[in-house]
Amino acid sequence: MAKFIIEGKRELHGDLYPQGAKNEALQIVSAVLLTPEKVTIDNIPEISDVLNLIDLLRNLGVKVEKLNKGHYAFEAKNIHVDFLKTPEFKNISSRLRGSVMILGPLLARFGKACLPKPGGDKIGRRRLDTHFLGFQKLGATFNFDTDQAFYEVNAQKLKGAYMLLDEASVTGTANILMAATMAKGITTIYNAACEPYIQQLSKMLNQMGAKISGIGSNLLTIEGVEYLTGTEHNILPDMIEVGSFMGLAAMTNSNIVIKNAGVDHLGIIPKTFSRLGVKYNINNDDIEILKQDNYEIETFIDGSIMNIADATWPGLSPDLLSIMLVVATQAKGSVLIHQKMFESRLFFVDKLIDMGAQIILCDPHRATVIGLNRQNNLRASKMVSPDIRAGMALLIAALSAEGTSVIDNIQQIDRGYQNLDERLNSIGANIIRLE
């Protein structure tokens, strides 16, 4: 198990370049299965989750060529669908939650797909009902082998349908969208997710010959086509990494410039950090987070305590609540963090409490943070990363703490952040990786 050894209380200074968006990459890379022609994708984050998905595609028969760092060409001409029944496939895909994204493309093109129960972060229940209910609406049959924990969908020919999603699931919307591109007739998806990831996927599919309208809204209409062609696509900067770097700068009292941040696609993320008192300037597509000795959490108009909660887009991404919770620990004032979507994502706060943070965990979804206003520094600690985002939050806490901290299980952090220790060390951090 790899670990980080982190020297705290170091002021950082310099430029950081966000990687390509992980969540977009998992969808875009899976979409290459929809066509036998070459698809070229740039700005792919070379993190373990994405690289494992690319390896999975290789095993399925996709020809993969690395053109440059983060720049890949894919050709899914000869797909070995029988690989889906092998123990090797089960072993690979069960460790990778992103593997669920291959279901829609395989179902659309080959009429069948199967998958073991996928892995990923341990952040509570993450049901897949939306995916399979959508496939069934398109005419697929669904079977779940409870003994083997194996999902299977089959369809002679998918047919367009109207559907109202039971939740605005990003991955569910993406999977159904990809399946519907080659279904016969018109498909209407209401209560669709409309995150930038879905918008990017929709634009790419249209470049391949799909007919998708309503992009950017929660009502998508897809006119099925017989064939999709190759294309080129460029992945957006990762808005979760941008938010993580904003939180890092605030906690370490540093001046950091996030270059090429994809400002137009960040939604309310910068504004939400400003509600925590974080000051920044936006210059074209760069965000400069200003050095602040103190920052103060806003209150509501009537003076009541600020409440920050996740929501479907254009609301705040749940992936950033862990970061904002950590930022609040050294702010002046108090805030209620409400994690609505996952019931286990706040359980890492016990590590922060051990470091000296003042946090009341109200229940699995809510935590109240009483900011220390930098009057008391967090203490160094030995911790274990439970998931990607909590791991990043603990790293930020360790970088701001007095003393030397250790974080075990950093493979979880590596799943979402590319060469993070190297990039942070380049602007003044002292992070040692021990394999």
C-alpha positions as CSV (number, residue, x, y, z in Angstrom):
1,M,0.0,0.0,0.0
2,A,1.5,3.3,-1.1
3,K,1.6,6.3,1.2
4,F,2.3,10.1,1.3
5,I,4.5,11.7,3.9
6,I,3.6,15.4,4.0
7,E,5.4,18.3,5.6
8,G,2.8,20.8,6.7
9,K,2.7,24.6,7.0
10,R,4.5,25.3,3.7
11,E,3.4,28.3,1.7
12,L,2.9,27.4,-1.9
13,H,3.3,29.7,-4.9
14,G,3.1,29.2,-8.7
15,D,1.0,27.9,-11.5
16,L,-1.0,24.7,-11.6
17,Y,-2.6,23.2,-14.8
18,P,-5.7,21.1,-14.2
19,Q,-5.8,17.7,-15.9
20,G,-8.6,16.6,-18.2
21,A,-11.9,15.9,-16.6
22,K,-12.0,12.3,-15.2
23,N,-15.8,12.0,-15.3
24,E,-15.9,13.2,-18.9
25,A,-13.1,10.9,-19.9
26,L,-14.8,7.8,-18.6
27,Q,-17.8,8.5,-20.8
28,I,-15.9,9.7,-23.9
29,V,-13.5,6.8,-23.9
30,S,-16.4,4.3,-23.6
31,A,-18.1,6.0,-26.6
32,V,-15.4,4.8,-29.0
33,L,-17.2,1.4,-28.9
34,L,-20.0,2.9,-30.9
35,T,-18.1,3.0,-34.2
36,P,-15.5,0.8,-36.0
37,E,-13.8,4.0,-37.2
38,K,-10.9,5.8,-35.6
39,V,-11.7,8.2,-32.7
40,T,-9.0,10.6,-31.5
41,I,-9.2,12.0,-28.0
42,D,-7.0,14.7,-26.5
43,N,-6.4,15.8,-22.9
44,I,-7.2,12.4,-21.4
45,P,-6.1,12.4,-17.7
46,E,-3.6,9.5,-17.3
47,I,-5.0,8.4,-13.9
48,S,-5.6,4.9,-12.8
49,D,-9.3,4.8,-13.3
50,V,-9.1,6.0,-16.9
51,L,-6.0,3.9,-17.7
52,N,-7.7,0.8,-16.4
53,L,-10.7,1.6,-18.6
54,I,-8.4,1.9,-21.6
55,D,-6.8,-1.5,-20.7
56,L,-10.3,-2.9,-20.5
57,L,-11.1,-1.7,-24.0
58,R,-7.8,-3.2,-25.3
59,N,-8.9,-6.6,-23.9
60,L,-12.2,-6.1,-25.7
61,G,-10.3,-5.8,-29.0
62,V,-10.0,-2.0,-29.3
63,K,-6.8,-0.9,-31.1
64,V,-5.3,1.8,-28.8
65,E,-2.5,4.1,-29.9
66,K,-0.9,6.7,-27.6
67,L,0.0,9.6,-29.8
68,N,1.3,11.9,-27.0
69,K,0.8,12.5,-23.4
70,G,-3.0,12.5,-22.9
71,H,-3.6,12.1,-26.6
72,Y,-4.9,8.7,-27.8
73,A,-6.4,7.2,-30.9
74,F,-8.9,4.3,-30.6
75,E,-10.3,2.0,-33.3
76,A,-13.0,-0.4,-32.2
77,K,-13.2,-2.4,-35.5
78,N,-12.8,-5.9,-34.1
79,I,-14.6,-6.3,-30.8
80,H,-14.4,-9.6,-28.9
81,V,-17.8,-9.6,-27.3
82,D,-17.1,-13.1,-25.8
83,F,-14.4,-11.5,-23.6
84,L,-17.4,-10.2,-21.5
85,K,-17.9,-13.8,-20.2
86,T,-14.3,-14.4,-19.1
87,P,-12.9,-14.4,-15.5
88,E,-10.4,-11.8,-16.6
89,F,-13.1,-9.3,-17.6
90,K,-14.9,-9.9,-14.3
91,N,-11.7,-9.3,-12.4
92,I,-10.8,-6.0,-14.3
93,S,-14.3,-4.5,-14.4
94,S,-15.3,-5.3,-10.8
95,R,-12.5,-3.0,-9.6
96,L,-13.5,-0.1,-11.8
97,R,-16.8,1.7,-11.4
98,G,-16.3,3.5,-14.8
99,S,-16.6,0.1,-16.5
100,V,-20.4,0.6,-16.3
101,M,-20.1,3.1,-19.1
102,I,-19.4,0.4,-21.7
103,L,-22.9,-1.1,-21.3
104,G,-24.7,1.5,-23.5
105,P,-22.3,1.5,-26.4
106,L,-22.1,-2.3,-26.5
107,L,-25.8,-2.7,-26.3
108,A,-26.3,-0.2,-29.1
109,R,-23.8,-1.7,-31.5
110,F,-23.9,-5.4,-30.7
111,G,-27.2,-6.0,-29.0
112,K,-25.8,-7.3,-25.8
113,A,-23.6,-6.4,-22.8
114,C,-22.8,-7.7,-19.4
115,L,-20.9,-6.5,-16.3
116,P,-20.1,-7.6,-12.8
117,K,-21.1,-5.3,-10.0
118,P,-18.6,-2.5,-10.5
119,G,-16.2,-1.2,-7.8
120,G,-15.1,2.3,-7.0
121,D,-15.3,4.6,-4.0
122,K,-16.9,3.3,-0.8
123,I,-19.2,6.2,-0.3
124,G,-22.5,4.4,0.3
125,R,-25.1,3.0,-2.0
126,R,-24.6,3.9,-5.7
127,R,-27.4,2.1,-7.4
128,L,-27.5,1.4,-11.1
129,D,-31.3,1.1,-11.5
130,T,-31.5,4.2,-13.7
131,H,-29.2,2.7,-16.3
132,F,-31.1,-0.6,-16.6
133,L,-34.6,0.9,-16.4
134,G,-33.5,3.1,-19.3
135,F,-32.3,0.2,-21.4
136,Q,-35.5,-1.6,-20.7
137,K,-37.5,1.4,-22.0
138,L,-35.5,1.0,-25.2
139,G,-36.6,-2.6,-25.5
140,A,-33.7,-4.5,-23.9
141,T,-34.2,-7.4,-21.5
142,F,-32.4,-7.3,-18.2
143,N,-31.1,-10.0,-15.9
144,F,-29.2,-9.9,-12.7
145,D,-27.5,-13.0,-11.4
146,T,-27.6,-12.5,-7.7
147,D,-25.1,-15.4,-7.0
148,Q,-22.5,-14.0,-9.3
149,A,-23.4,-10.4,-8.9
150,F,-23.5,-10.1,-12.7
151,Y,-25.7,-7.8,-14.8
152,E,-26.7,-8.6,-18.4
153,V,-28.8,-6.8,-21.0
154,N,-29.8,-8.0,-24.4
155,A,-31.8,-6.6,-27.3
156,Q,-32.4,-7.7,-30.9
157,K,-33.0,-4.1,-31.9
158,L,-33.4,-1.1,-29.6
159,K,-36.4,1.1,-30.2
160,G,-36.8,4.8,-29.3
161,A,-39.0,5.6,-26.3
162,Y,-40.1,8.3,-24.0
163,M,-38.7,8.0,-20.5
164,L,-38.7,10.1,-17.3
165,L,-35.6,9.2,-15.3
166,D,-36.1,8.4,-11.7
167,E,-33.0,10.5,-10.9
168,A,-30.8,12.8,-12.9
169,S,-27.9,10.4,-12.9
170,V,-24.9,11.6,-14.9
171,T,-23.7,8.1,-15.7
172,G,-27.2,6.8,-16.2
173,T,-28.0,9.6,-18.6
174,A,-24.7,9.0,-20.5
175,N,-25.3,5.3,-20.8
176,I,-28.9,5.7,-22.0
177,L,-27.9,8.5,-24.4
178,M,-25.2,6.3,-26.0
179,A,-27.6,3.4,-26.4
180,A,-30.3,5.6,-27.9
181,T,-28.1,7.1,-30.6
182,M,-28.5,3.9,-32.6
183,A,-32.1,2.9,-31.5
184,K,-34.8,2.9,-34.2
185,G,-37.0,6.0,-33.9
186,I,-37.1,8.9,-31.4
187,T,-36.0,8.7,-27.8
188,T,-36.9,11.4,-25.3
189,I,-35.1,11.5,-22.0
190,Y,-36.7,13.8,-19.4
191,N,-35.0,14.7,-16.1
192,A,-31.7,14.0,-17.9
193,A,-28.5,15.1,-16.2
194,C,-27.1,18.2,-18.0
195,E,-23.6,18.5,-16.5
196,P,-20.8,19.7,-18.8
197,Y,-19.7,16.0,-19.1
198,I,-23.1,15.2,-20.7
199,Q,-22.9,18.2,-22.9
200,Q,-19.4,17.2,-24.1
201,L,-20.5,13.7,-24.8
202,S,-23.6,14.9,-26.7
203,K,-21.5,17.2,-28.9
204,M,-19.0,14.4,-29.6
205,L,-21.8,12.0,-30.6
206,N,-23.3,14.6,-32.9
207,Q,-19.9,15.0,-34.5
208,M,-20.0,11.2,-35.1
209,G,-23.4,11.5,-36.9
210,A,-25.8,11.2,-34.0
211,K,-28.9,13.5,-33.9
212,I,-29.2,14.8,-30.3
213,S,-31.1,18.0,-29.5
214,G,-31.7,19.8,-26.2
215,I,-28.0,19.7,-25.2
216,G,-27.5,21.6,-21.9
217,S,-31.1,21.0,-20.7
218,N,-32.8,18.3,-18.8
219,L,-34.8,17.2,-21.8
220,L,-32.8,15.4,-24.5
221,T,-34.3,14.2,-27.8
222,I,-32.4,11.6,-29.8
223,E,-33.2,10.5,-33.3
224,G,-31.7,7.1,-33.9
225,V,-29.2,6.6,-36.7
226,E,-27.9,3.4,-38.4
227,Y,-24.2,4.2,-38.2
228,L,-21.7,6.4,-36.3
229,T,-18.4,7.6,-37.7
230,G,-15.0,8.5,-36.2
231,T,-14.2,11.9,-34.8
232,E,-11.8,14.0,-32.8
233,H,-12.6,15.3,-29.3
234,N,-10.9,17.4,-26.7
235,I,-11.7,16.8,-23.0
236,L,-12.5,19.8,-20.7
237,P,-10.3,20.7,-17.7
238,D,-11.4,18.9,-14.6
239,M,-13.6,21.2,-12.6
240,I,-13.2,19.0,-9.5
241,E,-9.5,19.5,-9.6
242,V,-9.9,23.2,-10.2
243,G,-12.1,23.3,-7.0
244,S,-9.5,21.2,-5.2
245,F,-6.7,23.6,-6.0
246,M,-8.9,26.6,-4.9
247,G,-9.4,24.9,-1.5
248,L,-5.7,24.1,-1.3
249,A,-4.6,27.7,-1.8
250,A,-7.0,28.9,0.8
251,M,-6.0,26.4,3.5
252,T,-2.2,26.9,2.9
253,N,-2.5,30.7,2.8
254,S,-0.9,30.6,-0.7
255,N,-1.1,32.5,-3.9
256,I,-1.8,30.0,-6.7
257,V,-2.8,30.6,-10.3
258,I,-4.9,27.8,-11.9
259,K,-4.1,28.1,-15.7
260,N,-6.5,27.1,-18.4
261,A,-9.2,26.4,-15.8
262,G,-12.2,26.1,-18.2
263,V,-13.9,29.0,-16.4
264,D,-16.9,28.9,-18.6
265,H,-17.7,25.4,-17.5
266,L,-17.3,25.8,-13.7
267,G,-20.8,26.8,-12.9
268,I,-21.3,28.0,-9.3
269,I,-18.0,26.4,-8.0
270,P,-16.0,29.7,-7.8
271,K,-19.0,31.5,-6.3
272,T,-19.5,28.9,-3.6
273,F,-15.8,29.2,-2.6
274,S,-16.3,32.9,-2.3
275,R,-19.2,32.2,0.1
276,L,-16.6,30.6,2.3
277,G,-14.5,33.7,2.1
278,V,-12.0,32.6,-0.5
279,K,-10.9,35.5,-2.7
280,Y,-9.8,35.1,-6.3
281,N,-9.4,36.9,-9.6
282,I,-10.4,35.6,-13.0
283,N,-8.2,36.6,-15.9
284,N,-9.4,35.2,-19.2
285,D,-9.3,31.4,-18.6
286,D,-7.1,31.6,-15.5
287,I,-8.1,31.8,-11.8
288,E,-5.7,33.4,-9.3
289,I,-6.4,32.5,-5.7
290,L,-5.2,35.3,-3.5
291,K,-3.1,34.8,-0.4
292,Q,-5.3,35.5,2.7
293,D,-4.3,35.5,6.3
294,N,-8.0,35.1,7.2
295,Y,-11.2,34.4,5.3
296,E,-14.7,34.6,6.6
297,I,-17.8,32.5,5.8
298,E,-20.8,34.5,4.7
299,T,-24.2,34.2,6.4
300,F,-27.6,34.3,4.8
301,I,-29.3,37.7,4.5
302,D,-31.1,37.2,7.9
303,G,-27.9,36.3,9.6
304,S,-28.5,32.6,9.9
305,I,-25.7,30.1,9.4
306,M,-24.6,29.4,5.8
307,N,-25.7,26.0,4.4
308,I,-23.8,24.5,1.5
309,A,-25.3,21.5,-0.2
310,D,-24.7,19.4,-3.3
311,A,-27.3,19.3,-6.1
312,T,-27.7,18.2,-9.7
313,W,-26.2,20.5,-12.3
314,P,-26.2,23.5,-12.4
315,G,-26.0,23.0,-8.6
316,L,-22.8,22.2,-6.7
317,S,-21.0,18.9,-7.5
318,P,-21.0,16.5,-4.5
319,D,-17.4,15.7,-5.4
320,L,-16.4,19.1,-3.9
321,L,-18.1,19.1,-0.6
322,S,-15.2,17.2,1.1
323,I,-12.9,20.0,-0.1
324,M,-15.2,22.8,1.1
325,L,-15.6,21.2,4.5
326,V,-11.9,21.2,5.0
327,V,-11.6,24.8,3.8
328,A,-14.3,25.8,6.4
329,T,-12.2,24.4,9.3
330,Q,-9.8,27.4,9.2
331,A,-12.3,30.0,8.2
332,K,-14.0,32.5,10.5
333,G,-17.6,31.5,11.1
334,S,-19.6,28.4,10.8
335,V,-21.3,26.4,8.0
336,L,-23.5,23.4,7.6
337,I,-22.3,21.0,4.9
338,H,-25.2,18.9,3.6
339,Q,-24.1,15.9,1.5
340,K,-27.5,14.8,0.0
341,M,-26.4,12.2,-2.6
342,F,-24.2,9.8,-0.7
343,E,-24.6,8.7,2.9
344,S,-21.0,7.7,3.7
345,R,-19.0,10.5,2.2
346,L,-18.7,12.6,5.4
347,F,-17.4,9.8,7.6
348,F,-13.8,11.0,7.0
349,V,-14.4,14.0,9.3
350,D,-13.3,11.9,12.3
351,K,-9.7,12.2,10.9
352,L,-10.1,16.0,10.8
353,I,-11.4,16.1,14.4
354,D,-8.3,14.2,15.4
355,M,-6.3,16.9,13.8
356,G,-8.1,19.6,15.9
357,A,-10.9,20.6,13.7
358,Q,-14.2,21.6,15.3
359,I,-16.8,19.6,13.5
360,I,-20.1,18.1,14.6
361,L,-21.2,15.2,12.5
362,C,-25.0,15.5,12.7
363,D,-25.9,12.4,10.7
364,P,-24.5,10.5,7.6
365,H,-25.5,13.5,5.4
366,R,-24.8,16.6,7.5
367,A,-21.8,18.1,9.3
368,T,-21.5,21.5,11.1
369,V,-18.1,23.1,10.9
370,I,-17.0,25.8,13.4
371,G,-14.1,27.6,11.8
372,L,-10.9,28.1,13.8
373,N,-10.0,31.3,12.0
374,R,-6.4,30.2,11.9
375,Q,-6.2,30.7,15.7
376,N,-5.4,27.1,16.2
377,N,-3.5,25.1,13.5
378,L,-4.5,21.6,12.6
379,R,-2.2,19.0,14.0
380,A,-0.3,16.5,11.9
381,S,-1.7,13.0,11.9
382,K,-1.5,9.5,10.4
383,M,-4.5,8.8,8.2
384,V,-6.0,6.5,5.5
385,S,-7.6,7.7,2.3
386,P,-11.1,6.3,2.2
387,D,-12.0,7.6,-1.3
388,I,-10.7,9.9,-4.0
389,R,-12.2,13.2,-2.8
390,A,-11.9,12.6,0.9
391,G,-8.3,11.6,0.2
392,M,-7.7,14.9,-1.5
393,A,-9.4,16.8,1.4
394,L,-7.1,15.0,3.9
395,L,-4.1,15.9,1.8
396,I,-5.1,19.6,1.9
397,A,-5.6,19.3,5.7
398,A,-2.1,17.8,6.1
399,L,-0.4,20.4,3.9
400,S,-1.9,23.1,6.2
401,A,-1.2,21.3,9.5
402,E,1.7,21.7,12.0
403,G,4.2,18.9,11.6
404,T,4.5,15.8,9.4
405,S,1.5,13.7,8.4
406,V,1.2,10.3,6.8
407,I,-1.7,9.3,4.4
408,D,-2.0,5.6,3.6
409,N,-3.9,4.0,0.7
410,I,-3.1,6.9,-1.7
411,Q,-4.0,4.7,-4.6
412,Q,-7.5,6.1,-4.0
413,I,-6.1,9.6,-4.6
414,D,-4.2,8.4,-7.7
415,R,-7.6,7.2,-9.1
416,G,-8.6,10.9,-9.5
417,Y,-5.5,13.1,-9.6
418,Q,-2.6,12.7,-12.0
419,N,1.0,12.9,-10.5
420,L,-0.4,15.1,-7.8
421,D,2.6,14.9,-5.5
422,E,4.9,16.0,-8.3
423,R,2.7,18.9,-9.4
424,L,2.3,20.2,-5.8
425,N,6.0,19.8,-5.0
426,S,6.8,22.0,-8.1
427,I,5.1,24.9,-6.3
428,G,6.6,24.5,-2.9
429,A,5.0,21.5,-1.2
430,N,7.1,18.7,0.4
431,I,5.3,15.4,-0.3
432,I,7.2,12.1,-0.3
433,R,5.6,9.1,-2.0
434,L,6.5,5.7,-0.5
435,E,5.5,2.7,-2.6
